[in-house]
Amino acid sequence: MRRSEFADYPFDKEAFKAVILKAKGERSQAEFCDECGLSYAYISRYVNGKVDEAPTLQTIKKIALGTKSATYEELLIAAGYDAEKYKDDIPIGAFRRDYIYPVFIGITNSPYDWRIESSGCKDGEPFEIIIERQNIKKWFFVPVTKEDVTKDDVISTLLNQPKFVPGSKVSFITDDDEIFKKLKVVEFPLISLCVSVIKVAGQKIVAEESIITSSKSDLSILNKDEARPYTIGENY
């Protein structure tokens, strides 16, 4: 059976080549292939535009687990699949690597005492951490992959997630400049949550902007002056 028969739309090998290169990032192709669990020769054929057929969904899932920047949705679209149809089929850990990984690195280098509360990124639950000895006790991180996200989408998420109790902080994460610009100017003056939007690029956090609500906090993932990266020193 031709693999293109699995796709919903015609396969655009140039578009898929571009998203593969985005997924690879600055790693060597050998490193990228190893993390995806795919052969060097197989990926090379797509990178060099030698394949006219879409990869299977199983292959896209493997790439999604090895990506450093491109999202599962981007991989689906570039391969000719209807992203909306398969949005709930995201492999566990894929969007975590896309968005949560740079957040995890950022919070690791923060001056706060914290611990992970989430049992895993599944069933649409936000990534959750507990902050010790701060006015904010719980901090939730919500990846935003919808391109045409609206204010109503955000407020629906804030109001319909039972874990978001007053006094918590919720941060929406995106790697899209337009989404970041759109979200950072919205206001929810009646919501008793601290809310922010975080811009990531690959494994790095580029910016965090607070969204106006009825609650305020100085808690931020960007605090370079007090960053304390992991080191081995005389006290260890």
Backbone bond lengths (Angstrom), bond angles and torsions (degrees), N, CA, C in turn:
res aa  C-N    CA-C-N  psi(-1)  N-CA   C-N-CA  omega(-1)  CA-C   N-CA-C  phi
1 M - - - 1.476 - - 1.525 109.69 -
2 R 1.304 116.59 134.02 1.458 120.85 178.21 1.523 109.62 -69.54
3 R 1.331 115.01 134.77 1.456 119.22 -177.90 1.517 112.06 -64.45
4 S 1.319 118.35 -29.57 1.461 121.11 -179.52 1.523 111.62 -62.88
5 E 1.337 116.74 -19.07 1.456 119.61 179.76 1.525 111.31 -71.19
6 F 1.332 117.50 -15.33 1.443 119.96 177.08 1.529 111.31 -79.46
7 A 1.328 116.92 -24.77 1.461 121.37 -174.67 1.527 110.99 -76.84
8 D 1.343 114.74 158.02 1.466 120.54 179.31 1.518 112.11 -90.92
9 Y 1.334 116.18 -23.02 1.463 121.59 -177.61 1.528 109.60 -134.92
10 P 1.325 118.12 166.72 1.471 120.52 178.41 1.534 111.38 -58.10
11 F 1.304 115.90 142.06 1.457 121.66 -179.03 1.525 110.34 -80.02
12 D 1.327 116.96 127.55 1.459 123.52 177.64 1.527 107.69 -106.49
13 K 1.314 116.56 100.49 1.467 119.12 -173.72 1.525 113.23 -66.83
14 E 1.343 117.18 -27.44 1.461 119.18 177.80 1.525 111.16 -71.88
15 A 1.323 116.32 -39.36 1.465 120.63 177.86 1.516 109.94 -65.60
16 F 1.339 116.42 -40.63 1.463 119.27 -179.31 1.529 110.50 -70.26
17 K 1.320 117.01 -35.82 1.468 120.59 175.85 1.528 109.95 -59.33
18 A 1.323 116.83 -44.37 1.468 121.27 -178.67 1.525 111.78 -63.09
19 V 1.327 116.60 -41.62 1.473 118.91 -177.78 1.531 110.75 -74.97
20 I 1.333 117.72 -29.04 1.465 121.10 174.74 1.526 109.83 -64.55
21 L 1.313 116.98 -43.75 1.463 121.26 179.24 1.525 110.69 -65.66
22 K 1.327 116.59 -36.26 1.465 120.24 176.17 1.520 109.76 -65.82
23 A 1.311 116.95 -41.46 1.466 121.32 179.75 1.529 111.21 -64.68
24 K 1.320 116.13 -35.69 1.470 121.00 -179.48 1.522 111.55 -69.62
25 G 1.329 116.29 -38.00 1.455 119.91 -179.61 1.520 111.83 65.33
26 E 1.335 116.93 -139.43 1.458 121.81 -176.72 1.524 113.33 -88.55
27 R 1.305 117.25 -1.31 1.462 119.97 178.86 1.522 110.90 -70.71
28 S 1.323 115.57 158.08 1.458 118.91 172.28 1.519 108.04 -69.82
29 Q 1.312 115.78 158.92 1.463 118.19 -179.72 1.521 111.17 -64.76
30 A 1.325 116.64 -32.48 1.461 120.62 178.81 1.531 110.44 -64.84
31 E 1.326 116.98 -43.24 1.464 121.05 178.29 1.520 110.85 -63.38
32 F 1.343 115.32 -43.70 1.456 120.90 179.95 1.531 110.97 -60.60
33 C 1.317 116.71 -47.08 1.467 121.29 -179.36 1.527 111.16 -62.02
34 D 1.334 115.60 -39.90 1.460 120.26 -179.83 1.526 110.97 -63.23
35 E 1.351 116.97 -41.94 1.462 120.52 -178.86 1.525 111.82 -72.26
36 C 1.322 116.55 -26.26 1.473 120.43 177.65 1.530 111.88 -83.46
37 G 1.332 115.88 -19.96 1.464 119.30 -175.83 1.515 111.68 76.35
38 L 1.343 116.57 29.31 1.471 121.89 -179.92 1.526 109.05 -122.62
39 S 1.312 116.69 154.36 1.460 119.90 -177.04 1.529 111.39 -73.95
40 Y 1.319 114.75 151.41 1.468 121.84 178.37 1.533 109.98 -60.09
41 A 1.319 115.66 -43.46 1.471 120.18 -178.24 1.526 111.19 -63.04
42 Y 1.341 116.37 -38.35 1.468 120.70 -178.71 1.527 110.98 -64.55
43 I 1.330 116.81 -49.80 1.463 120.77 -179.75 1.521 110.87 -65.59
44 S 1.331 116.96 -37.10 1.466 120.97 -179.08 1.525 111.85 -59.35
45 R 1.302 116.59 -36.03 1.467 120.28 -179.94 1.526 111.07 -63.56
46 Y 1.334 116.67 -37.86 1.469 120.01 177.62 1.532 110.92 -74.77
47 V 1.322 116.65 -41.05 1.469 120.66 179.23 1.527 111.32 -62.07
48 N 1.315 116.56 -34.96 1.466 121.38 -178.61 1.525 113.27 -91.93
49 G 1.336 116.63 6.35 1.461 120.38 176.95 1.512 114.12 66.65
50 K 1.334 116.29 32.22 1.463 120.51 -176.55 1.532 113.05 -96.08
51 V 1.333 116.91 -0.80 1.465 120.16 -176.75 1.523 110.13 -114.81
52 D 1.308 116.34 132.33 1.465 121.14 -179.64 1.524 112.69 -104.59
53 E 1.325 116.82 3.34 1.459 121.16 -177.28 1.524 110.34 -118.59
54 A 1.304 115.93 143.68 1.467 120.88 -179.60 1.529 111.07 -68.54
55 P 1.326 117.22 145.27 1.468 120.09 173.98 1.520 109.64 -70.04
56 T 1.310 116.60 161.05 1.460 120.24 177.93 1.530 109.80 -73.05
57 L 1.313 115.45 164.07 1.461 120.45 177.18 1.526 111.05 -61.37
58 Q 1.323 116.63 -35.32 1.456 120.26 179.42 1.526 110.65 -63.31
59 T 1.332 116.72 -38.66 1.467 120.76 178.00 1.520 110.48 -67.26
60 I 1.325 117.25 -41.01 1.462 120.94 178.91 1.526 110.35 -62.60
61 K 1.317 116.86 -37.36 1.463 120.09 177.85 1.526 110.97 -64.08
62 K 1.323 116.51 -39.01 1.464 119.87 178.12 1.529 110.51 -63.86
63 I 1.327 116.00 -42.19 1.464 119.82 179.03 1.523 110.10 -65.43
64 A 1.338 116.60 -38.53 1.468 120.97 -179.83 1.520 111.51 -61.78
65 L 1.323 116.67 -33.21 1.458 120.39 179.64 1.525 111.97 -76.57
66 G 1.323 116.49 -17.99 1.466 120.02 179.90 1.506 113.42 -105.12
67 T 1.340 117.69 -0.55 1.457 120.40 -175.02 1.517 112.00 -72.46
68 K 1.331 116.32 151.82 1.457 122.08 174.19 1.523 111.31 -111.47
69 S 1.322 117.00 -14.00 1.462 118.74 -177.06 1.519 112.17 -144.17
70 A 1.326 118.21 -52.72 1.465 120.68 -177.70 1.525 110.57 -64.64
71 T 1.317 116.27 142.54 1.459 120.87 -178.67 1.532 111.30 -91.31
72 Y 1.313 114.69 164.84 1.469 121.03 175.79 1.526 109.76 -58.31
73 E 1.337 116.81 -40.58 1.458 121.23 179.75 1.530 110.90 -62.54
74 E 1.325 117.13 -43.08 1.468 120.88 178.90 1.526 111.08 -62.74
75 L 1.310 116.67 -40.62 1.460 120.68 178.87 1.528 111.21 -63.76
76 L 1.334 116.56 -42.51 1.466 120.62 178.34 1.520 111.47 -61.32
77 I 1.330 115.67 -49.03 1.467 120.59 -177.37 1.520 111.06 -62.23
78 A 1.330 116.80 -45.55 1.466 120.53 -178.29 1.522 111.67 -64.03
79 A 1.342 116.69 -30.38 1.463 120.38 -179.61 1.527 112.79 -84.31
80 G 1.343 117.01 -7.03 1.455 119.87 178.29 1.515 114.93 97.26
81 Y 1.335 116.79 15.04 1.464 120.23 178.11 1.527 110.59 -96.76
82 D 1.310 115.59 151.62 1.461 121.74 176.01 1.528 108.03 -77.23
83 A 1.339 116.72 104.75 1.467 121.09 -175.25 1.522 112.17 -60.72
84 E 1.312 117.35 -34.11 1.467 121.23 -179.51 1.524 110.40 -64.80
85 K 1.314 116.61 -38.11 1.465 121.57 -178.88 1.523 111.94 -65.17
86 Y 1.341 115.87 -34.86 1.460 119.80 -173.82 1.527 113.36 -108.89
87 K 1.336 117.84 12.54 1.464 120.52 -174.89 1.523 113.18 -62.86
88 D 1.339 117.62 -29.02 1.459 120.56 -179.85 1.527 112.63 -87.89
89 D 1.329 115.14 1.90 1.464 120.48 -177.46 1.526 111.41 -102.30
90 I 1.327 116.40 15.45 1.463 121.16 -177.59 1.529 110.13 -62.57
91 P 1.325 117.71 130.89 1.468 119.28 -179.19 1.517 111.30 -65.77
92 I 1.340 117.38 140.57 1.450 121.67 179.95 1.527 108.79 -58.27
93 G 1.316 115.75 126.26 1.462 120.75 179.30 1.515 113.57 101.36
94 A 1.351 118.11 -13.62 1.461 119.42 -176.81 1.518 111.76 -69.36
95 F 1.368 118.04 -57.61 1.456 117.33 -179.12 1.515 110.54 -70.34
96 R 1.334 116.19 -20.72 1.461 118.51 175.66 1.523 109.47 -63.51
97 R 1.330 117.14 -40.82 1.454 120.08 179.66 1.526 110.31 -72.86
98 D 1.323 117.87 -34.73 1.463 121.44 179.52 1.522 111.82 -64.47
99 Y 1.320 116.96 -48.07 1.456 121.95 -170.01 1.526 114.32 -118.87
100 I 1.319 117.04 -41.84 1.450 119.50 -173.93 1.528 111.83 -74.90
101 Y 1.327 117.06 -29.95 1.462 119.16 -178.92 1.527 112.70 -57.97
102 P 1.340 120.51 -50.97 1.469 118.71 177.34 1.521 113.11 -63.60
103 V 1.338 116.67 -31.72 1.466 119.73 176.45 1.527 109.65 -66.65
104 F 1.315 115.92 -42.09 1.463 120.07 179.10 1.530 110.50 -60.48
105 I 1.328 116.59 -43.67 1.465 120.45 178.19 1.524 110.34 -64.09
106 G 1.336 116.70 -41.57 1.456 120.68 -179.66 1.513 112.74 -63.50
107 I 1.324 116.95 -44.24 1.459 119.84 -178.47 1.521 110.92 -72.32
108 T 1.331 116.86 -28.67 1.460 120.74 175.30 1.530 110.67 -62.15
109 N 1.321 116.28 -36.47 1.460 121.53 -179.77 1.522 113.23 -89.24
110 S 1.322 117.20 10.63 1.457 121.04 -179.26 1.526 110.46 -86.54
111 P 1.333 117.56 165.93 1.468 120.42 179.48 1.528 113.57 -85.49
112 Y 1.328 117.81 6.23 1.456 121.06 -174.65 1.529 111.89 -91.89
113 D 1.309 115.13 152.17 1.462 120.78 169.53 1.519 107.19 -90.46
114 W 1.298 117.32 128.27 1.451 120.25 -172.40 1.526 110.04 -152.48
115 R 1.329 114.51 166.45 1.454 120.51 173.93 1.526 108.72 -148.78
116 I 1.307 115.79 152.25 1.465 121.05 178.96 1.523 109.40 -76.61
117 E 1.316 115.92 131.32 1.459 121.53 178.17 1.524 111.45 -102.73
118 S 1.339 117.26 -25.84 1.461 120.82 -177.05 1.519 110.84 -68.10
119 S 1.328 115.48 143.20 1.459 120.57 173.99 1.521 110.17 -88.50
120 G 1.314 116.35 -8.07 1.458 121.75 179.93 1.500 110.27 151.95
121 C 1.326 116.78 154.67 1.468 121.11 -179.90 1.521 108.70 -84.57
122 K 1.303 116.87 90.88 1.460 120.64 -179.37 1.519 109.38 -149.93
123 D 1.319 114.37 163.85 1.467 121.33 178.07 1.524 112.60 56.53
124 G 1.330 116.94 29.13 1.457 120.95 176.72 1.516 114.87 72.46
125 E 1.329 117.94 9.91 1.448 119.91 -179.39 1.523 111.05 -79.29
126 P 1.341 117.10 144.14 1.464 120.18 179.10 1.523 110.89 -73.65
127 F 1.316 116.14 154.31 1.459 121.45 173.48 1.527 107.40 -72.36
128 E 1.330 116.77 130.71 1.468 120.34 -171.42 1.523 111.31 -127.46
129 I 1.344 116.10 136.07 1.457 120.82 172.05 1.526 109.29 -127.67
130 I 1.312 115.43 154.65 1.458 122.62 175.98 1.526 108.03 -103.95
131 I 1.320 117.23 129.56 1.457 122.60 178.69 1.526 109.22 -101.69
132 E 1.307 116.50 130.70 1.457 121.10 -179.22 1.538 110.72 -93.08
133 R 1.325 115.73 139.29 1.470 123.02 172.10 1.528 113.36 55.97
134 Q 1.325 116.09 41.26 1.462 122.27 175.30 1.526 108.41 -133.18
135 N 1.347 116.62 162.40 1.464 118.82 178.97 1.524 111.48 -68.51
136 I 1.316 116.86 -22.72 1.462 121.76 174.03 1.523 107.99 -97.67
137 K 1.314 116.91 124.63 1.460 120.53 -176.88 1.529 112.89 -95.63
138 K 1.330 115.29 -34.65 1.460 119.29 -178.69 1.526 109.60 -126.98
139 W 1.323 114.70 137.81 1.463 120.13 -178.95 1.522 107.50 -127.86
140 F 1.327 115.89 122.30 1.457 122.29 -178.14 1.525 110.47 -110.75
141 F 1.336 115.90 144.48 1.460 121.55 179.52 1.529 109.26 -123.57
142 V 1.333 115.54 125.42 1.463 121.65 -174.55 1.527 110.01 -122.01
143 P 1.339 119.75 110.58 1.462 121.47 176.68 1.525 111.15 -65.64
144 V 1.323 116.76 139.63 1.467 122.14 176.88 1.525 107.63 -113.80
145 T 1.324 116.74 113.13 1.460 121.03 179.68 1.527 112.57 -114.35
146 K 1.313 116.83 -10.27 1.461 120.63 179.68 1.528 109.96 -73.15
147 E 1.323 117.60 123.78 1.458 121.37 -174.78 1.522 112.60 -68.74
148 D 1.328 117.07 -38.33 1.467 120.71 -176.68 1.520 110.99 -101.77
149 V 1.332 116.68 40.13 1.459 121.27 -178.89 1.529 110.59 -59.44
150 T 1.323 116.08 140.24 1.467 121.76 -177.93 1.521 110.93 -120.53
151 K 1.317 115.99 170.58 1.456 121.73 175.86 1.520 110.08 -60.02
152 D 1.316 116.34 -38.37 1.466 120.27 178.68 1.528 111.89 -63.36
153 D 1.339 117.03 -35.91 1.461 120.52 177.04 1.529 110.61 -62.12
154 V 1.331 115.04 -43.08 1.458 120.63 -177.99 1.524 110.68 -66.58
155 I 1.331 116.65 -47.71 1.466 119.44 -177.87 1.526 110.91 -66.64
156 S 1.325 117.43 -32.54 1.459 120.59 176.64 1.524 110.34 -64.22
157 T 1.331 116.28 -41.47 1.457 120.89 177.80 1.525 111.17 -63.93
158 L 1.324 116.17 -43.55 1.464 120.82 -178.54 1.524 112.45 -65.43
159 L 1.330 116.28 -36.91 1.469 119.99 -175.12 1.520 113.97 -87.36
160 N 1.341 116.80 -22.77 1.467 119.54 -172.81 1.522 114.90 -101.90
161 Q 1.333 117.22 -3.43 1.456 119.66 177.02 1.531 108.34 -94.56
162 P 1.340 118.16 110.70 1.471 120.71 -175.40 1.523 114.49 -62.95
163 K 1.311 117.78 -20.12 1.465 120.12 179.55 1.524 112.72 -73.09
164 F 1.346 116.10 -20.14 1.464 119.58 -177.41 1.530 109.72 -81.49
165 V 1.316 115.42 85.63 1.464 120.66 -179.10 1.525 109.28 -95.53
166 P 1.357 117.32 155.65 1.470 120.37 179.14 1.529 111.66 -52.00
167 G 1.324 115.09 137.32 1.458 120.10 -178.46 1.516 113.59 96.04
168 S 1.350 116.59 -6.27 1.460 120.73 176.79 1.527 109.85 -88.34
169 K 1.323 115.38 168.05 1.457 120.67 172.57 1.516 108.90 -120.02
170 V 1.320 115.90 137.95 1.462 122.51 178.84 1.523 108.23 -123.34
171 S 1.320 116.99 125.30 1.461 121.57 178.64 1.524 109.62 -118.36
172 F 1.326 115.53 125.13 1.456 121.76 176.10 1.526 108.06 -91.17
173 I 1.334 116.40 134.16 1.464 121.59 -173.94 1.521 110.45 -114.42
174 T 1.323 116.00 133.83 1.460 121.00 177.96 1.521 110.05 -146.32
175 D 1.319 116.20 156.20 1.465 120.16 172.24 1.525 110.37 -111.77
176 D 1.332 115.75 10.98 1.459 121.86 -177.24 1.533 110.50 -103.36
177 D 1.326 116.83 124.24 1.468 121.48 -178.05 1.520 112.38 -59.84
178 E 1.330 116.78 -42.62 1.459 119.98 -176.78 1.525 111.61 -67.18
179 I 1.321 116.59 -41.08 1.470 120.00 177.77 1.519 109.84 -64.49
180 F 1.333 116.40 -42.08 1.467 120.38 178.95 1.527 110.81 -59.74
181 K 1.329 116.70 -46.53 1.464 121.17 179.88 1.531 111.34 -64.08
182 K 1.332 116.29 -37.60 1.457 120.79 -178.85 1.530 111.29 -68.38
183 L 1.320 116.38 -43.09 1.457 119.72 -174.88 1.524 113.43 -76.52
184 K 1.307 117.42 -32.48 1.470 118.34 -173.73 1.529 113.31 -70.07
185 V 1.333 117.69 -14.12 1.469 120.00 -178.96 1.522 113.02 -103.91
186 V 1.338 118.30 -1.95 1.466 119.08 177.95 1.528 108.99 -74.01
187 E 1.324 116.12 157.22 1.465 121.54 -179.14 1.517 110.62 -133.10
188 F 1.342 115.88 139.39 1.457 122.39 177.04 1.527 107.97 -133.01
189 P 1.313 118.76 70.29 1.474 122.32 -172.23 1.518 115.12 -62.71
190 L 1.332 118.55 -16.40 1.467 120.73 -177.70 1.531 112.92 -98.97
191 I 1.314 117.80 -4.99 1.464 120.92 -177.56 1.519 110.28 -89.94
192 S 1.338 115.78 128.04 1.466 120.78 -177.01 1.526 111.44 -92.48
193 L 1.308 115.90 49.81 1.456 123.65 174.61 1.522 108.27 -128.04
194 C 1.319 117.20 149.60 1.459 120.23 168.44 1.528 106.38 -84.96
195 V 1.311 117.05 130.51 1.464 120.91 -175.33 1.524 109.25 -131.50
196 S 1.316 116.15 141.53 1.457 120.48 176.52 1.519 109.57 -145.58
197 V 1.320 115.39 168.35 1.458 121.25 173.57 1.527 107.30 -124.59
198 I 1.324 115.86 133.76 1.464 122.56 -177.16 1.521 109.38 -114.49
199 K 1.315 116.04 132.62 1.467 121.74 176.97 1.525 108.23 -103.33
200 V 1.330 115.86 125.30 1.456 120.86 178.01 1.524 109.75 -117.86
201 A 1.331 115.17 156.44 1.462 121.97 175.03 1.510 106.83 -142.88
202 G 1.327 116.46 109.72 1.453 119.35 -176.12 1.516 109.93 63.45
203 Q 1.340 116.36 -121.65 1.457 121.24 -179.41 1.522 112.84 -97.81
204 K 1.322 116.97 8.82 1.460 120.05 -174.73 1.527 112.26 -114.54
205 I 1.330 115.37 148.35 1.454 121.87 171.02 1.521 107.31 -92.31
206 V 1.314 116.56 123.53 1.463 121.61 -176.59 1.521 110.83 -90.63
207 A 1.335 117.01 -41.68 1.462 120.08 -176.31 1.518 110.47 -161.45
208 E 1.327 114.64 157.14 1.459 121.56 170.62 1.521 108.23 -137.19
209 E 1.328 117.31 129.12 1.459 122.77 179.81 1.523 109.49 -124.28
210 S 1.330 116.47 133.51 1.461 120.63 177.52 1.520 110.32 -75.61
211 I 1.325 115.51 144.01 1.462 122.89 174.72 1.525 107.20 -103.09
212 I 1.308 116.93 135.85 1.470 121.10 -175.38 1.526 111.34 -67.77
213 T 1.346 115.33 123.01 1.461 123.26 174.06 1.533 107.07 -137.83
214 S 1.325 117.50 -169.23 1.465 120.18 178.06 1.526 111.79 -83.07
215 S 1.338 117.45 -5.28 1.462 121.85 -179.21 1.524 110.55 -116.21
216 K 1.314 116.04 150.31 1.459 121.35 178.85 1.524 109.87 -133.28
217 S 1.318 115.33 150.77 1.458 121.26 176.46 1.519 109.11 -157.82
218 D 1.333 115.54 147.84 1.461 120.61 175.81 1.526 111.58 -87.91
219 L 1.318 116.76 -1.54 1.457 121.08 -178.93 1.522 109.90 -63.66
220 S 1.316 116.80 120.33 1.456 121.12 -178.00 1.513 109.61 -142.62
221 I 1.302 115.56 148.44 1.454 119.57 177.85 1.521 110.80 -78.60
222 L 1.334 116.28 -15.80 1.459 121.54 177.92 1.519 109.00 -103.25
223 N 1.287 117.06 105.51 1.462 122.25 179.08 1.524 107.12 -149.09
224 K 1.329 116.16 69.97 1.456 121.63 -169.57 1.523 113.38 -62.94
225 D 1.326 116.96 -31.09 1.462 119.22 -177.67 1.518 112.26 -66.19
226 E 1.348 116.50 -27.39 1.453 119.83 -176.85 1.531 112.35 -111.85
227 A 1.325 115.57 10.47 1.464 118.77 -179.23 1.522 110.09 -59.92
228 R 1.311 115.00 137.78 1.459 118.81 -179.83 1.529 109.78 -130.39
229 P 1.320 117.08 79.81 1.456 120.15 -179.16 1.525 110.70 -62.83
230 Y 1.322 115.17 155.98 1.456 120.15 -178.99 1.522 110.35 -62.01
231 T 1.311 116.95 128.88 1.457 122.01 178.09 1.516 109.71 -140.48
232 I 1.299 116.58 161.80 1.460 122.59 172.95 1.525 106.82 -111.69
233 G 1.320 116.65 117.18 1.450 120.26 -177.29 1.508 112.19 -127.76
234 E 1.311 115.73 -166.51 1.462 120.98 -175.07 1.518 113.04 -65.98
235 N 1.340 116.85 -23.53 1.461 119.64 -177.25 1.510 113.63 -84.51
236 Y 1.334 116.87 -0.13 1.477 119.69 -177.36 1.525 110.07 -103.13
